[in-house]
Structure formats: C-alpha cells, structure tokens
Amino acid sequence: MPIGQVEISAQFADRFGHLPNWIVRAPGRVNLIGEHTDYNDGFVLPMAIDRAVWIALRPRNDRIVSVYSIDYDEPGEFSLDELVTPAIKPRPSVAPPSATDGRGFMSGWIEYLKGTAWSLQEAGHRLTGWDGVLAGDVPLGAGLSSSAALEMAAARALAAAGELPWKPVEMAKLGQRAENQWVGVNCGIMDQLISAAGRAGNALLIDCRSLQTEPVPLPRGTSVVVLDTSTRRGLVNSAYNERRRQCEQAARLLDVHALRDATIERLEQSAGKMDPAVLRRARHVIAENDRTLLAADAMRRGDAVELGRLMHQSHRSLRDDYEVSSDALNAMVECASAHRSCFGARMTGAGFGGCAVALVRAEAAEDFARDTAAAYQRKTGHSPAVYVCQAADGAELL
C-alpha cells in the first residue's frame, strides 16, 4: 500500500484509538556512482529516495518497546533492560538481502530495532519505551537499503521517545554498529549515513574515511530511475570476501593504507607484480574514486551529459574489472542506455543481481520507465519493477 504521514497515522489510530505523539520516516537510497569504494576508504555519491520506512509511536512509562509491523502483519516486543551484547561474528556482506530470512530482513525485522536500541544504549544514551506501528515501501532485497532505513527510523523513534538530540553522523555510526555487531552484516557506513543525512534535491558526496558530506544537486531537468531486474544476488558473500581480500592485497603491494591513496599511474608501475585479477580489482577502485569526484563536479555544473558518461564508464568497470555484474544487470543497462531520453545507466549496489540506476530527462521519465521495462522483459523474460525517484531528505521527525 502507499505509505505516508497520513496513512501511518491512520494505522496507528486504528490500532490504539488515538493519534500518535510522533511520526518518523527514514528513506532508502540509491547510489549514483562510487561502487565498492566505501571499504577502500573512498568516495560514494548516494541519494536518499522518496521511499521510506515509517514509524508512528507514543511513549510508554516503562522500558518496553512494542511495535506492530503492518508489512509483516506481526507484532514484536523487547525490553530495553534485556539487550545484551550479542556473541556473533559479522557475516561479510555489503547488503543484508544476500543472506536473509527470505522476506528481506536478516534475523527478522525486530532484530534491527533491537540492535539499534542496543547500540544507542552502549553509546551511553538513556532510552525509554514506546508503542509503535511500522510500515515501509522500500523494496526488500533490491539493494535500496531497506535495512538501513529501518535502523535510522528506529534511531529517530528512540531519539524522540528518549528526548535525544538528532546528530546524523553519530546516529549513522550507531546504526552501522547495530548492523555489524547485532545483525551480523559487515556493511560500510554509506547506507546509514545517506538515510540519516540525505538532502531533498541532492545526492550526498561522502568521504568514507573522514565521513565528511557535501550535498550535490541533481542536474536541472533530470530524474533518477531505479530499475529492479527482479533477480537477486547469489553467492555474494564469498565473492565480496574475495574482492575485499584482493583490494587489501593490492594496497599492500602499492604500499598504501587503502586503495583510495593510490593512483592509476602508480598502479601501472606496479602491474607486473600483481596477479591479473588483483590488478583489475585495484584498477576499478582507483578509477571509480576518480569518477565519483568527477561526477560530483559535473553535477555542480549541471552537466547531465558528463554525469551520464561517467555512469556508463562505471558500469563497464564493474562488469569487466570488478566482475560483479550479471547478465540481467547488463541487459537492463543496455535497454536503458538505448532509450533516447537516457543520459547514463549503471548497475548499483553490491552486484550479481538487484538494481540498475539511470539518469534521464525528467519530462520523459515515465516514458523511459515504461519502454525500458518492456524492452528488458522482451530481452530476458523477467518482469522488472521500475521506480522514478525523487531525492529526499534524510531521517526526520514529523
């Protein structure tokens, strides 16, 4: 069902007989460019999207958090006094849907709320209980960060009930800690940070080393379209492990702390010392960092053509050098790129399935979505889901 402030408030009123004290929303995201650079201390350029997780809530006078999930049609409850440090090892993954409960969230949706509460309390925040109703329209398992949206919505709700100041970078780090140590997914900071700190009308250039952020406007007259291939990732954990090891090996051979500190010239000088696969992985990461900074410059100038060119380059690099694309993703990018209204398209997210993203002329976005979906279905037999997205604000209290 469509979700918004009115709908979640009505759902809360139906369940509890009166309006909520607060409503919070936290968005999903799509990454425009800067893929597999985050764990190499690099740059990313994501955009919060107008699909989100919503929570309507009222305070309680005890330490119980009780939430009803509309999407899962089930209640969840826990005591803030009974959250103990989990004895689990993180599963290496760039996004939870690679190893989920089959519905999108690893370990069940309530674990994301529990983990966020645990993380805030571990950081010294005093929390209080609340009753809530939860719903969202971020597609599950598509690489649009439904889990980070849930964590940041939970953090916003916990902050509201506990009368805590909202500090986006701090809350993003605590959300990342929840996913790493409670849920068990060894993700980077990008997803939580864009969900916490997104800006309407802008993407967010994030330095994954310093966590400095800069809003960068979308070129005027453009729309961002998310193209879900309706295929999901397989074997991404082992592939991610291998890519990460190869990047670390390349950094050691180049004598740098992380590939963010290397240059293409230095890589070429050291090429003879590297395994060919390691060389290709490093080439992607180094070039992708450069592309991301160039893309931000193009956006500041309003140059949609240059941004689209860099997106195409990014996809070819992810396909050929990093080798994390798939037949379905390649087909979707080909179909999107063939449309007269498309400036550029690329796979987005971890790869091996999930979504592509395209930059298109705003006045033709609906035509592009319809035509590209039809072309992709003819080419692959898969029925895609296509979303024309607006750049949204980050987590907010309404």
N, C-alpha and C positions, 0 to 999 in steps of 0.2 A: 504494500500500500504506500501511497505518497506520505512522506514524513515531514513534518514541520512543527513550528511552535504551537499552532492551533491544534494539530492532531495529537501531539503528545500530551498536551494539557487536557484535552478531552478524554484521552485514555486514562490519565491519572484520575480525573474526576469520576469517571465511571467506576473505577476500582475503589476509590477511597471516599467518594461522596463530597469532595470539595476540591478547589483548585490547588495546585502545588505552590509551595513557597518559592521555589526556584525552578528554572529550566536551564539546562546546559546543553550545548552542542559542540562537537569536535569533528572536524572534517577528515575524510580520506584524502589521498594525494595521488598525483601522477608526476613522474619525474620526466621533465622535458629533455634533459641531457645530463650526462655525468653518471655513467653506469659502471658499477664495480670499482669506483674510485673512492668510496667512503672509507673502506677498510685499508686503503692505501694513503690515508691522511689527505685526501684530495678534495676536489670541489664537486658540488652537486647543484642542480638547478631545478628543484621540485616546485610544484604548485598545489596548494590546497584546493580541493574541488568542492562543488556545491552538492555533494552527497556526504552524509554525516551520520554519526551516532548521537542520539538524543537521550537525555535522562531528565525526567520530571521528578522532583523529590520534595519531601518535607522532613524537618528534623525530628528525631526521637530524643527522649530523655534518658536513654541508656546507650550502650556501646554495641548495639546490634545494627548491622546493615542488611536490610531486607529488600530485595529487588525482584520485580516480575519482568521477564523478558517476553515482549509481545512476539518477536520473531520466532522464538523457540517455544512459545506457549508453555513456559515453565517458570516456577519461582526459584530463587536462590537466596541463601541467607548465610551469614557468618558473624562471628563475634570478633570485634577488634582486639579483644583481650586474648584471643587464642591463635593469633598469627605468629608462627614460629619460623625461624629461618629454614628454608627447605634444604634437604640434603640431596640435591640433584645436581647433575652435571649438565651444563648447557649443551643442547644439540646444535651443531653448527648449521646455520641456515640463514638465508637473507630474508625470509618471509615465512610466517607461521604456516600458511597453507601447504607448504611442502611436506608437512607431517602432521595432519590434523585429525580431528575426530570424525572427519567425513562431511562436516557441515561448515567448515571454515575456521573454527577456533580450536587450537590445540588445548587439550585437557578440559574442555568445556568453557563456556563463556564466563562463568562466575569466577574462574581462576584468574582472569585478567583483572577483575575488580579486587579480588583478594590480594593479588600480587602488588597492585598499585597501592592499596592501603598499607600493606606490609612495608613497602619501600618508603612511603611517606613517614611512617612511624619510625623506621630505622634511621631516618634522617633527623629525628627529633621533633617531628610535628605531632601535636596533640590533636587527635581526631575525635569526632563524636558520631553517633549512629544516625541513620536516616532510613526512611522508606522511599522507594522509588519505582518508577516504571521506565523501562529501557526499550528503545527501538532504533533501527537504523536502516539506511538504504545504500550503504556502501557495499557493492557486490562482494560476496565472500569468495576467497580463493583466486581472485583475479589479479592480484598484485597491486591493489589500490589501497593497501594498508588499513584494512578493517580493524585489525588488532590494535594498531597504534591509535586509531580513532577511539576505540573503546577505552584504551588506557588513559588517554587525555580527557575523555568525557568523565571517566571515573575520578581522575585527579581534580577536575573542575568541580565535580559534585562534592568530593571530600573537602576541598578547599572552601566551598560555600558553607557547608554544614559546620566546619571547624573554624570558620572566620579567619582563614589563612590568606595572606596576600598572594596574588597570582603572578608568579615570576616564570615566564615561558621557558627560558633555558634551563632553570633549575628543575621545573616540573618535567620537561622533556628528558632530562638525565635520569630522574627518578622513574619515569615510565620505561626508559630503556633498561634500567636496572631490574625492574619488575619482570620484563620480558626475558632478560638474560638469566636471572637467578631464580625467579619463581616459576615462570612458564617453561624456561629451559631452551630459549632460542637465542643464539648468539648474534643478534642483529646489531647494526650500527645505530647511529643517532639520528639519521636523516628523517625517518618516518615520524618519530615522536616530535622532533623539532618543527617540522613543517606543519604538523597538526596543531601544535601549541602556538606557533608564532606566524602562521600564514597571514597574508595581506590581500584583501579583495583587489582584483585587477592586476595583481602582480604575481610573478614567481618569486622565489626566495633563493638568492645565491648564498650557499652555506659553505664556509670553510670548515671542513670536518676535523681539522686539527685545533683551531682556536675557538670554534663554534661561533665565530662572528657571522652575522647575517646581514644581507642587504636586499631590500625589495627591488625587483627589477620589473618594469612594466611590460606587459604584453604589447607587441606592435599593434598600433591602431588598425581597426578593421579586420582583426583576425579572431578566430575561435580555435580552441583546443578540442579535439575529438579523441575520445578513448575508444579503441577498437578491441573488444574482447574476442579472442579467437575461439572461445568455448573449448579450449584444450587446457589441460592442467599439467603442472610440472611433474616429471618423473625423474627419479634418481638425482634430484638436485642437491641433496646433502653431500653425497660423495663427490659430485662434480664441483661443488662450492669448496669443499675441503681441498681438493686438488688445485683449483685455481688460486686459492689463498696461499697454499704452500709454494706454488710456482712464483707468485709475486714476492713472497718473502725471500725465496732463493735468488731472484733477480736483484732485489735490493741489496742483499749481501754481496753478490758479485760486483755490483756497481759501487759498493762501499758508501751507501746512503742509508739514512734511518728508515725511509719509506720511499716508494716509487714517486711520490709527489715531489721529491727533491731531485729527481733525475731529469735529464734532457734527452731528446731524441739523438742529438749528436754524441752524447756520452754512451748511449745505448749502442749506437752503430760502431763506436770504437771498441766496445766490449763484445760485439756479436759473436766473434769467433770462440769465446769462452763459454757460450751458453748453449744448452740444449735448444733445438729449434722451437719446441713448444714453449719453453720458458721465454725465449726471445719474443715470440708472438704475443704472449700474455703481457709482458712488460711494454711492448710497443703500443698495445691498445690502451693501457692505463695512462701512460705518459701522454699519448696523443689525445686521449679523452679529456684529461685535465686541461690541456691547451684549448680543445674545442669548447669546453664548458665556459672558460673565461672569454673566449671569442664570442660565444653565443650571448653571454651577458652584455658584452659591448654592442653587439648587433641589436639587441633588444632596447638598450638605452637610446640608440639611434633610430629606433623604429623600423629597422631593416628586416622585414619578414623574409625576403628572398635569401639573404645571407643566413639567417637562422635556419631556414629550411634546408639549405645546402649542408650546413653543419650536422643537422639531424640525419640526413642521408649518409654522410660520412660515418657518423656514429654507428648507424645500423650495419654498414659494411664491415666496420671494425669489430663489432660484437659478433657478427656472423663468421668472419674469416679469421680474425686474430684471436679473439677470446673464445670463440666457438661455443656460445651459449644460446644461439638462436635455435629455431626449429623450422621444419617445413611449413607448419601452419603460420608461424610468425612471418617467415619470408613471403609467403603467399599474401598475407594481409598487407604487408608493407608494399609489395608490388602492386596490389589492387589500389591501395590508397594513393601511391605515387603516380599512377596512371591517370588519376582524375584531374581535370583541368583546373580545379579550384585548390589543389593541394600544393603548399609551399615545400613541405617536407614531412617525412614519416620515419619512424624507427620503432624497434621493439623497446619496451620499457620494463623495468623490474629485473628480477633475477634471470629470466630467460627460460628456455625449454618449454614454453607454453605461456598462457596468460595473455597479456595485452600488448598492443602496439599503441602509439600515440601519434597524432597527425596535427600539423598546423595548417589551417585552411582559411580561405576568405570567409568572413563572418556572414555575408549575405547569402552564401551558397552552402552554409554548413549543413542544413537539413538535407539538401540535395546530395551533398557529398556522402553523408551518413547512409542514406538510402541506397545510392548507387554502389558505394563500396561494399556495403553488406551483401548486396545482391551478387556482385562480381566475385566476392570471396566465397559465397555459398556455391556458386556455379563451379568455381575452381577446385574446392576442397570437399564439398558435401556437408560441411559444418554450418550450423546456424549461429551466426555471431550475435553478440549484443553490442550495440553502439551507443555511446553517450556523448552528446555535445555538452561540454563542461564550461562552467564559469570559474574564474579564480576567486576563491572565497577567503574570508577571514579565518584565523585560527580559532582555537577553543575559546568559547565565550559564555558568559553568564547572562541570561536573558530575564 
